[in-house]
Amino acid sequence: YESPGYAMSYQITRTRINRGLQLLTLLSLSSLVFIFFLTRSHVTAVAFEDIEPFWILVALPFIGLDWVAGGYRLFIFSRVFHPQIRFKTCVKANLANYFLGSITPAQTGGGPAQIYMLWVGGMPVVEATSASLMTFFSTTGFLILAAAGTFLFKGTVPLEGRLLGHLYTIGIFFFLAIAVLMVVAVAFPGFYRELTKIVVRIASRMRGKDYLRPGSKAHDMIDAIDRCHEQLIHYLQKQWPLFIVGIVVSGVCFLSKFAVAYFIVRSFGIEATFVHVALLQMVITLINYFFPSPGASGAAELSSAALMSAIVPKGLIPFYVIIWRLLSTYVSVGVGGMVVLHELGKKERVEIDEGSAAEPVEPKAAETE
């Protein structure tokens, strides 16, 4: 789909998906093997005999709650500019975000996958991009508030070793940096447009070409940035209550994830408070959210093993990490992968362009659910 005004494109390829899955699997398995040999003891051999399946079953609905809440958060932002968007489409887009975000470095593929699914549902790409950005900003808003709360209670969150402490600090820094960028976007409307022009001009001089000429992709991209920025300002100025709702729903999503970890701990017969587990999970989230490996593989397993050892006995750590990654990540990756691959069909690559929308949905199907 080509549009004369907005030509910035996103690509999702089977090759990238396969490479990401391979790297995710390799790093995760390597980390789990390392943890197993580092923490094995006589308790490890009989660990499964003491696991209580009841608590694992209790954890399962919270996985679904995370999916539904994430889809609802996207839905409330999307329908502002595209009232015809369906709730089901937003849930599928959220699952696609889980999948591509987990198999690409620093979750960079999650946004394009989410935008693609919204586009398939009939939503223009610029509007879909704005809704996705607001979803990300609401997530960031919650994590900044949660990080502040975690910092206040840091005395109850043991951080073994300097490395984890440094990673925790770096994680907080990234979220604060994003908050600053959000403030700049609101306070100085033309800042990012002018910054993009400067970068493109430098590239033009280096390559001896005029990338800013009318009709060029860079020129159309700047127009798209302006349009997207106008919509974001509209959200923050006219629809700010939705942003607050988005932060609250983001809290539901993360508390669902934390509940899964808590019930896994309970399945080992360990008495621990939900608050203690949630605080440790919050630190793990901050450490791994922007980690460069696909799905934070490697870092997620190792940081979880290190931090949760404050609650989980050494011999049970490998089994805890395996079950935790299975329920908190791999189940979502599997379901999201089925959603994305179903949309890809037999195509090797999908590409969508700014300013265009997929074939409109039928009027009956377009009703909000």
Kinemage of the C-alpha trace (Angstrom):
@kinemage 1
@onewidth
@group {chain A} dominant
@subgroup {mainchain}
@vectorlist {calphas} color= white
{ca tyr a 1} P 0.000 0.000 0.000
{ca glu a 2} L 1.508 3.287 -1.174
{ca ser a 3} L 0.402 6.740 -0.159
{ca pro a 4} L 1.841 9.937 -1.672
{ca gly a 5} L 1.996 11.662 1.696
{ca tyr a 6} L 3.408 9.130 4.112
{ca ala a 7} L 5.918 6.538 2.920
{ca met a 8} L 7.627 5.439 6.126
{ca ser a 9} L 7.382 1.647 6.208
{ca tyr a 10} L 7.674 -1.242 8.630
{ca gln a 11} L 8.808 -4.743 7.679
{ca ile a 12} L 8.254 -8.088 9.364
{ca thr a 13} L 10.032 -11.025 7.722
{ca arg a 14} L 10.037 -14.758 8.342
{ca thr a 15} L 13.832 -14.700 8.306
{ca arg a 16} L 13.944 -12.224 11.193
{ca ile a 17} L 11.357 -14.249 13.084
{ca asn a 18} L 13.340 -17.480 12.670
{ca arg a 19} L 16.625 -15.853 13.694
{ca gly a 20} L 15.020 -14.253 16.735
{ca leu a 21} L 13.463 -17.527 17.872
{ca gln a 22} L 16.760 -19.340 17.465
{ca leu a 23} L 18.667 -16.721 19.458
{ca leu a 24} L 15.994 -16.596 22.179
{ca thr a 25} L 16.122 -20.393 22.524
{ca leu a 26} L 19.921 -20.571 22.522
{ca leu a 27} L 20.463 -17.845 25.131
{ca ser a 28} L 17.646 -19.083 27.375
{ca leu a 29} L 18.807 -22.698 27.332
{ca ser a 30} L 22.431 -21.698 27.934
{ca ser a 31} L 21.395 -19.598 30.926
{ca leu a 32} L 19.209 -22.350 32.365
{ca val a 33} L 22.002 -24.923 32.047
{ca phe a 34} L 24.399 -22.511 33.760
{ca ile a 35} L 21.918 -21.885 36.594
{ca phe a 36} L 21.289 -25.615 37.011
{ca phe a 37} L 24.948 -26.492 37.432
{ca leu a 38} L 25.565 -23.479 39.666
{ca thr a 39} L 22.721 -24.203 42.080
{ca arg a 40} L 22.269 -27.978 41.951
{ca ser a 41} L 22.076 -29.788 45.281
{ca his a 42} L 20.477 -32.864 46.839
{ca val a 43} L 17.189 -30.910 46.996
{ca thr a 44} L 17.150 -30.517 43.211
{ca ala a 45} L 16.684 -34.239 42.581
{ca val a 46} L 13.400 -34.419 44.512
{ca ala a 47} L 12.134 -30.909 43.784
{ca phe a 48} L 9.264 -31.934 41.524
{ca glu a 49} L 7.883 -34.276 44.176
{ca asp a 50} L 7.087 -31.293 46.387
{ca ile a 51} L 5.535 -29.012 43.745
{ca glu a 52} L 1.845 -28.347 44.363
{ca pro a 53} L 0.087 -28.223 40.920
{ca phe a 54} L -2.866 -26.368 42.447
{ca trp a 55} L -0.896 -23.115 42.663
{ca ile a 56} L 0.292 -23.455 39.054
{ca leu a 57} L -3.333 -23.766 37.978
{ca val a 58} L -4.206 -20.680 40.028
{ca ala a 59} L -1.477 -18.776 38.155
{ca leu a 60} L -2.847 -19.587 34.678
{ca pro a 61} L -5.833 -17.159 34.682
{ca phe a 62} L -3.452 -14.286 35.451
{ca ile a 63} L -1.649 -14.945 32.169
{ca gly a 64} L -4.954 -14.456 30.359
{ca leu a 65} L -5.712 -11.367 32.457
{ca asp a 66} L -2.423 -9.865 31.308
{ca trp a 67} L -3.359 -10.445 27.647
{ca val a 68} L -6.862 -9.020 28.018
{ca ala a 69} L -5.770 -6.005 30.067
{ca gly a 70} L -2.996 -5.212 27.582
{ca gly a 71} L -5.486 -5.439 24.721
{ca tyr a 72} L -7.958 -3.205 26.553
{ca arg a 73} L -5.269 -0.584 27.188
{ca leu a 74} L -4.534 -0.467 23.456
{ca phe a 75} L -8.252 -0.426 22.687
{ca ile a 76} L -9.020 2.669 24.755
{ca phe a 77} L -6.257 4.614 23.001
{ca ser a 78} L -7.020 3.303 19.496
{ca arg a 79} L -10.729 4.070 19.450
{ca val a 80} L -10.111 7.802 20.035
{ca phe a 81} L -8.984 8.185 16.408
{ca his a 82} L -10.533 5.056 14.948
{ca pro a 83} L -13.843 4.287 16.695
{ca gln a 84} L -14.398 1.270 14.405
{ca ile a 85} L -11.454 -0.648 15.876
{ca arg a 86} L -12.457 -3.926 17.482
{ca phe a 87} L -11.431 -5.036 20.955
{ca lys a 88} L -10.510 -8.451 19.547
{ca thr a 89} L -8.116 -6.774 17.097
{ca cys a 90} L -6.396 -4.949 19.953
{ca val a 91} L -5.963 -8.166 21.956
{ca lys a 92} L -4.385 -9.819 18.900
{ca ala a 93} L -2.165 -6.771 18.378
{ca asn a 94} L -1.054 -6.962 22.012
{ca leu a 95} L -0.174 -10.660 21.600
{ca ala a 96} L 1.765 -9.853 18.421
{ca asn a 97} L 3.664 -7.248 20.448
{ca tyr a 98} L 4.572 -9.931 23.000
{ca phe a 99} L 5.822 -12.246 20.273
{ca leu a 100} L 7.948 -9.884 18.164
{ca gly a 101} L 9.098 -7.987 21.253
{ca ser a 102} L 10.391 -11.218 22.776
{ca ile a 103} L 12.409 -12.309 19.730
{ca thr a 104} L 13.979 -8.950 18.823
{ca pro a 105} L 16.720 -7.013 20.663
{ca ala a 106} L 15.425 -4.605 23.329
{ca gln a 107} L 11.830 -5.403 22.241
{ca thr a 108} L 12.279 -3.312 19.072
{ca gly a 109} L 9.994 -5.539 16.990
{ca gly a 110} L 7.019 -5.358 19.337
{ca gly a 111} L 5.827 -1.915 18.237
{ca pro a 112} L 5.861 -2.615 14.468
{ca ala a 113} L 4.070 -5.937 15.022
{ca gln a 114} L 1.374 -4.220 17.068
{ca ile a 115} L 0.971 -1.477 14.469
{ca tyr a 116} L 0.731 -4.081 11.717
{ca met a 117} L -2.089 -5.921 13.466
{ca leu a 118} L -4.006 -2.676 13.993
{ca trp a 119} L -3.467 -1.844 10.323
{ca val a 120} L -4.826 -5.247 9.304
{ca gly a 121} L -7.874 -4.354 11.398
{ca gly a 122} L -8.451 -1.280 9.224
{ca met a 123} L -6.659 1.421 11.237
{ca pro a 124} L -4.423 3.933 9.370
{ca val a 125} L -0.768 3.508 10.279
{ca val a 126} L -0.127 6.986 11.707
{ca glu a 127} L -3.111 6.629 14.040
{ca ala a 128} L -2.023 3.109 14.956
{ca thr a 129} L 1.471 4.423 15.690
{ca ser a 130} L 0.053 7.133 17.965
{ca ala a 131} L -2.060 4.596 19.868
{ca ser a 132} L 0.940 2.287 20.252
{ca leu a 133} L 3.094 5.148 21.506
{ca met a 134} L 0.472 6.109 24.080
{ca thr a 135} L 0.359 2.482 25.204
{ca phe a 136} L 4.130 2.544 25.603
{ca phe a 137} L 4.022 5.892 27.432
{ca ser a 138} L 1.369 4.626 29.856
{ca thr a 139} L 3.543 1.575 30.530
{ca thr a 140} L 6.503 3.862 31.109
{ca gly a 141} L 4.421 6.058 33.405
{ca phe a 142} L 3.463 3.100 35.562
{ca leu a 143} L 7.021 1.761 35.677
{ca ile a 144} L 8.386 5.168 36.698
{ca leu a 145} L 5.881 5.327 39.566
{ca ala a 146} L 6.581 1.700 40.471
{ca ala a 147} L 10.335 2.317 40.334
{ca ala a 148} L 9.900 5.222 42.733
{ca gly a 149} L 7.924 2.971 45.077
{ca thr a 150} L 10.524 0.224 44.792
{ca phe a 151} L 13.249 2.750 45.597
{ca leu a 152} L 11.385 3.810 48.740
{ca phe a 153} L 11.203 0.177 49.862
{ca lys a 154} L 14.645 -0.786 48.588
{ca gly a 155} L 15.629 -1.890 52.079
{ca thr a 156} L 13.238 -4.850 51.706
{ca val a 157} L 14.609 -5.775 48.251
{ca pro a 158} L 18.011 -7.461 48.635
{ca leu a 159} L 20.317 -6.852 45.653
{ca glu a 160} L 23.134 -9.344 45.874
{ca gly a 161} L 26.315 -8.048 44.244
{ca arg a 162} L 27.198 -4.756 42.629
{ca leu a 163} L 26.205 -5.788 39.105
{ca leu a 164} L 22.500 -6.160 39.911
{ca gly a 165} L 22.526 -2.829 41.705
{ca his a 166} L 24.118 -1.137 38.689
{ca leu a 167} L 21.675 -2.765 36.268
{ca tyr a 168} L 18.770 -1.648 38.449
{ca thr a 169} L 20.095 1.926 38.375
{ca ile a 170} L 20.532 1.783 34.594
{ca gly a 171} L 16.955 0.519 34.215
{ca ile a 172} L 15.582 3.426 36.226
{ca phe a 173} L 17.737 5.831 34.185
{ca phe a 174} L 16.230 4.601 30.908
{ca phe a 175} L 12.682 5.138 32.118
{ca leu a 176} L 13.488 8.600 33.465
{ca ala a 177} L 15.112 9.443 30.105
{ca ile a 178} L 11.894 8.451 28.315
{ca ala a 179} L 9.914 10.637 30.715
{ca val a 180} L 12.167 13.579 29.810
{ca leu a 181} L 11.635 12.908 26.083
{ca met a 182} L 7.867 12.925 26.660
{ca val a 183} L 8.069 16.292 28.431
{ca val a 184} L 10.196 17.706 25.605
{ca ala a 185} L 7.625 16.510 23.046
{ca val a 186} L 4.858 18.412 24.852
{ca ala a 187} L 6.828 21.544 25.768
{ca phe a 188} L 8.643 21.963 22.420
{ca pro a 189} L 6.326 20.766 19.629
{ca gly a 190} L 8.797 21.240 16.779
{ca phe a 191} L 11.865 19.800 18.514
{ca tyr a 192} L 11.780 16.283 17.033
{ca arg a 193} L 10.830 17.525 13.568
{ca glu a 194} L 13.794 19.913 13.495
{ca leu a 195} L 16.112 17.296 14.980
{ca thr a 196} L 15.082 14.848 12.251
{ca lys a 197} L 15.715 17.499 9.585
{ca ile a 198} L 19.212 18.122 10.949
{ca val a 199} L 20.029 14.407 10.854
{ca val a 200} L 18.661 14.071 7.301
{ca arg a 201} L 20.597 17.147 6.121
{ca ile a 202} L 23.829 15.668 7.504
{ca ala a 203} L 23.076 12.395 5.720
{ca ser a 204} L 22.321 14.309 2.508
{ca arg a 205} L 25.675 16.087 2.615
{ca met a 206} L 27.553 12.884 3.353
{ca arg a 207} L 25.874 10.996 0.494
{ca gly a 208} L 25.620 13.945 -1.918
{ca lys a 209} L 21.861 13.539 -2.282
{ca asp a 210} L 18.854 15.636 -1.332
{ca tyr a 211} L 16.875 13.412 1.001
{ca leu a 212} L 14.597 16.314 1.986
{ca arg a 213} L 13.194 16.899 -1.497
{ca pro a 214} L 9.365 16.761 -1.752
{ca gly a 215} L 8.229 13.238 -2.409
{ca ser a 216} L 11.252 11.598 -0.785
{ca lys a 217} L 10.782 9.084 2.023
{ca ala a 218} L 12.589 11.347 4.496
{ca his a 219} L 10.317 14.273 3.584
{ca asp a 220} L 7.228 12.105 3.992
{ca met a 221} L 8.595 10.684 7.263
{ca ile a 222} L 8.906 14.213 8.702
{ca asp a 223} L 5.288 14.888 7.708
{ca ala a 224} L 4.314 11.664 9.467
{ca ile a 225} L 6.228 12.737 12.580
{ca asp a 226} L 4.291 16.028 12.615
{ca arg a 227} L 0.978 14.254 12.251
{ca cys a 228} L 1.808 11.696 14.916
{ca his a 229} L 3.008 14.445 17.252
{ca glu a 230} L -0.256 16.382 16.811
{ca gln a 231} L -2.187 13.289 17.808
{ca leu a 232} L -0.011 12.684 20.868
{ca ile a 233} L -0.550 16.289 21.989
{ca his a 234} L -4.278 15.730 21.512
{ca tyr a 235} L -4.098 12.696 23.803
{ca leu a 236} L -2.176 14.524 26.512
{ca gln a 237} L -4.195 17.756 26.385
{ca lys a 238} L -7.704 16.644 25.474
{ca gln a 239} L -7.740 12.980 26.471
{ca trp a 240} L -5.494 13.033 29.560
{ca pro a 241} L -7.999 11.023 31.659
{ca leu a 242} L -7.397 8.146 29.213
{ca phe a 243} L -3.684 8.401 29.913
{ca ile a 244} L -4.414 7.986 33.633
{ca val a 245} L -6.625 4.995 32.854
{ca gly a 246} L -3.806 3.595 30.705
{ca ile a 247} L -1.389 3.819 33.633
{ca val a 248} L -3.885 2.030 35.903
{ca val a 249} L -4.453 -0.731 33.328
{ca ser a 250} L -0.673 -1.036 32.912
{ca gly a 251} L -0.565 -1.636 36.651
{ca val a 252} L -3.088 -4.461 36.242
{ca cys a 253} L -0.877 -6.012 33.534
{ca phe a 254} L 2.243 -5.966 35.676
{ca leu a 255} L 0.474 -7.085 38.831
{ca ser a 256} L -0.818 -10.050 36.820
{ca lys a 257} L 2.764 -10.923 35.876
{ca phe a 258} L 3.864 -10.544 39.492
{ca ala a 259} L 0.978 -12.759 40.630
{ca val a 260} L 2.233 -15.538 38.333
{ca ala a 261} L 5.652 -15.385 40.024
{ca tyr a 262} L 4.012 -15.352 43.467
{ca phe a 263} L 1.921 -18.465 42.797
{ca ile a 264} L 4.950 -20.294 41.404
{ca val a 265} L 6.721 -19.564 44.682
{ca arg a 266} L 3.690 -20.867 46.581
{ca ser a 267} L 3.722 -24.040 44.459
{ca phe a 268} L 7.061 -24.923 46.065
{ca gly a 269} L 5.460 -24.714 49.498
{ca ile a 270} L 7.319 -21.487 50.290
{ca glu a 271} L 5.554 -18.964 52.507
{ca ala a 272} L 6.251 -15.490 51.108
{ca thr a 273} L 4.250 -12.275 50.976
{ca phe a 274} L 2.948 -11.008 47.652
{ca val a 275} L 4.537 -7.617 48.336
{ca his a 276} L 8.004 -9.127 48.737
{ca val a 277} L 7.699 -11.118 45.517
{ca ala a 278} L 6.240 -8.116 43.648
{ca leu a 279} L 9.104 -5.853 44.729
{ca leu a 280} L 11.666 -8.379 43.522
{ca gln a 281} L 9.777 -8.781 40.244
{ca met a 282} L 9.721 -5.015 39.815
{ca val a 283} L 13.506 -4.876 40.082
{ca ile a 284} L 13.815 -7.748 37.585
{ca thr a 285} L 11.532 -5.859 35.185
{ca leu a 286} L 13.564 -2.658 35.429
{ca ile a 287} L 16.804 -4.560 34.862
{ca asn a 288} L 15.566 -6.437 31.804
{ca tyr a 289} L 13.084 -4.140 30.040
{ca phe a 290} L 15.632 -2.630 27.644
{ca phe a 291} L 18.211 -5.409 27.719
{ca pro a 292} L 19.604 -5.850 24.173
{ca ser a 293} L 19.092 -9.612 23.809
{ca pro a 294} L 15.794 -10.982 22.377
{ca gly a 295} L 13.250 -11.164 25.180
{ca ala a 296} L 16.063 -10.229 27.582
{ca ser a 297} L 17.061 -13.904 27.249
{ca gly a 298} L 20.037 -14.731 29.393
{ca ala a 299} L 19.666 -11.643 31.551
{ca ala a 300} L 16.093 -12.519 32.578
{ca glu a 301} L 17.019 -16.009 33.739
{ca leu a 302} L 20.195 -14.966 35.542
{ca ser a 303} L 18.740 -11.882 37.248
{ca ser a 304} L 15.669 -13.836 38.325
{ca ala a 305} L 17.831 -16.613 39.752
{ca ala a 306} L 19.986 -14.105 41.635
{ca leu a 307} L 17.159 -12.007 43.068
{ca met a 308} L 14.610 -14.723 43.806
{ca ser a 309} L 17.255 -16.683 45.727
{ca ala a 310} L 16.284 -14.394 48.602
{ca ile a 311} L 13.013 -16.360 48.749
{ca val a 312} L 13.514 -19.605 46.844
{ca pro a 313} L 16.005 -22.193 48.223
{ca lys a 314} L 19.127 -22.718 46.134
{ca gly a 315} L 18.245 -26.225 44.988
{ca leu a 316} L 14.828 -25.122 43.716
{ca ile a 317} L 16.046 -22.073 41.769
{ca pro a 318} L 16.469 -23.881 38.393
{ca phe a 319} L 12.911 -25.218 38.515
{ca tyr a 320} L 11.530 -21.868 39.606
{ca val a 321} L 13.249 -20.065 36.699
{ca ile a 322} L 12.091 -22.688 34.170
{ca ile a 323} L 8.443 -22.510 35.284
{ca trp a 324} L 8.563 -18.725 35.609
{ca arg a 325} L 9.928 -18.208 32.080
{ca leu a 326} L 7.493 -20.769 30.713
{ca leu a 327} L 4.416 -19.082 32.196
{ca ser a 328} L 5.512 -15.439 32.054
{ca thr a 329} L 7.136 -15.450 28.608
{ca tyr a 330} L 7.050 -18.604 26.503
{ca val a 331} L 3.278 -19.160 26.684
{ca ser a 332} L 2.674 -15.580 25.487
{ca val a 333} L 5.364 -15.926 22.821
{ca gly a 334} L 3.730 -19.131 21.573
{ca val a 335} L 0.206 -17.681 21.381
{ca gly a 336} L 1.455 -14.403 19.915
{ca gly a 337} L 3.518 -16.336 17.383
{ca met a 338} L 0.426 -18.210 16.194
{ca val a 339} L -1.390 -14.885 15.765
{ca val a 340} L 1.447 -13.304 13.761
{ca leu a 341} L 2.157 -16.355 11.604
{ca his a 342} L -1.550 -16.740 10.858
{ca glu a 343} L -1.620 -13.177 9.525
{ca leu a 344} L 1.574 -13.693 7.548
{ca gly a 345} L 0.140 -16.782 5.901
{ca lys a 346} L 2.456 -17.891 3.127
{ca lys a 347} L 4.089 -14.486 2.727
{ca glu a 348} L 7.776 -14.122 3.444
{ca arg a 349} L 7.482 -10.425 4.333
{ca val a 350} L 4.844 -7.852 5.161
{ca glu a 351} L 5.332 -4.141 4.694
{ca ile a 352} L 2.955 -1.352 5.579
{ca asp a 353} L 3.144 2.329 4.685
{ca glu a 354} L 2.222 5.461 6.567
{ca gly a 355} L -1.097 7.038 5.745
{ca ser a 356} L -2.647 3.853 4.422
{ca ala a 357} L -5.094 1.459 5.945
{ca ala a 358} L -5.789 -2.146 5.171
{ca glu a 359} L -9.016 -3.192 3.517
{ca pro a 360} L -11.814 -1.735 5.665
{ca val a 361} L -13.646 -4.139 7.911
{ca glu a 362} L -17.304 -4.756 7.240
{ca pro a 363} L -19.669 -2.411 9.107
{ca lys a 364} L -21.011 -5.196 11.317
{ca ala a 365} L -17.529 -6.362 12.274
{ca ala a 366} L -16.384 -2.814 12.916
{ca glu a 367} L -18.609 -2.329 15.929
{ca thr a 368} L -16.678 -1.986 19.156
{ca glu a 369} L -16.994 -4.934 21.447
